[in-house]
Amino acid sequence: MDEQEQLIGISDAAASFGVHKNTVRRWIDAGRLKAYWTPGGKIRIKSSDLVEVLKPVTGGVSFDGDE
């Protein structure tokens, strides 16, 4: 994974999709969305993976990751 890549939490990913965070968890479990686990057990999603999943749904989206 690229060291400069922004990592997004499940809640932020869910907000980007407009779905509940449990839906994002199901997508991760189903392999639809790639995820990474931190040493502390937190789930993170690369912003580029989030954009790739959003493209078919929205026709493309920009995510700047500002929190």
Secondary structure, DSSP 8 states (H G I E B T S, - for coil): --TT--EEEHHHHHHHHTS-HHHHHHHHHHTSS--EE-TTS-EEEEHHHHHHHHHHHHS--------
